[in-house]
Amino acid sequence: MERIKNMMVSKIAIPILNGFEILNIYEIIRCEANGNYCKIISPNIHDAKQTEVRLVSRNLKEICGYFSQKGFIRIHHSHLINPIYIKKILKSEGGTIEMVDGIKIRITQNKETVLNEIFDNVPKI
């Protein structure tokens, strides 16, 4: 039992119409608030140029608590990102992050702290 528990540490069950879909947390690109719901965006395993969007009946605040423990960062009141999927850190408009799926998100929450946290952990040449 302990072995199964250890294997499932990086997984999350997302409710779907007829049960649950098990996702690897570290394959999730970002989460986006959508009213009382939340969009969970991950790469499409069949088409690398596309993403899969799952709509769950949880708000971003509920999801943020668990995902933050896994390294996700809330950079905007409606966006929670997985920093391993950051493509660019742009200084325009006071700070913007471009994700691998092409979405640009303006950094609004604790801007300097978030930018420094991300940028300090990226090796530079």
N, C-alpha and C positions, 0 to 999 in steps of 0.2 A: 504493500500500500504506500509506503514512504517513497518508493521509486516512482510511482505514478504521480504522486503529489509533486515531487520535484520536477518532473517532466512538464507538468501543467502550469508551472509558475509563470511562464511567459505567454499563456493563452488567456483568452477572454471569450465568454459565451455571449453572443449577440442574439436577442430574441428575434425570431422570424415568424411568419404566419403559422407554420405548423410545427414549431419546435425552436431549436437554437442552432446557430452557426458558430463554430469554434474558429476563432481567428488568432493568429500569432500577433501579439501586441506590437512587436518590433517591425512588422510589415505594414503597420498603419502609418500613412503619411501625415494625416491631420484629422482633426475633428472640427466641425463648424456648427455653430448654434443655428437653429432654425425654429424660433419660437420655443414651444415646450418640447421640441424634438431636437435631435442632434444628427448631423450627417457624419458618418465615419467613412473616410476616403482612404482607399488602399490601391496598390497596383493591380491591374487586371492580369491574371496569370495566363490568359490566352492571347492578349495583345498588349505588348509592353508600352505602346503609345497611348493606351487608354487607362482610365482608372475605374474602379468599382465604387459605387456610392451606396451605403446602407443607411437607411433612416431608422433610428431607434427612438422609442418613446421615453427618453431620458433627456433632461436638459444638460447643457454643457457644464454647469456647476456640479451636478451629480457625477458626471464622468471625470471631471478634472481631478477630483480627489484621488481616485485610483490611478489614473494615467500619470499624474505628477510623480508618484512614487516610482514609476518606470522610466523617468527621464523626460517626459513631455513637458513643454513650456507653454504657458498661456501668455501669448504676446499681444493679445487684443481681447476685448470683452466677448468677441464672438469666435475666436480662433484659439485652438490648442494644437500645437505642432510637435512632431517628432523631429528633433534637431538633426538626426542623421539624414533626413531628406531635404535639408536646406541646400539650394543650388547657389544662391547669391545673397550677400548682405549688402544692401544698397543704402547710401547715405541720403538719398533723395527723400523729400517730404518728411524729414525728421527721423527717418529710419524705416526701411522696408525690407522684408524678407521675400525672396522668390523661392518657391518650393519646386521640386523636380517635376511636379505636374503642371508647371507654368503659372500657377496662381501667385499673385503678388499680394502680400498682406502688410499693411501699415502697422508698425509697432506702436501701441498706445499705452500699455500697462508697464509702469516702471521702466520706461524706455532705456535709460542708460544701463540699468542693472541687467536687463535682459540682453541687450546688445553685448555688453562686456562678458556676461556669462557664456554666451554662444561663441563670441570671437576669441576669448581667452582659451577656449578648449579646442580650437582648430589649429593644427600645426601650420606655420607660415614659412615661406621660402624667401 
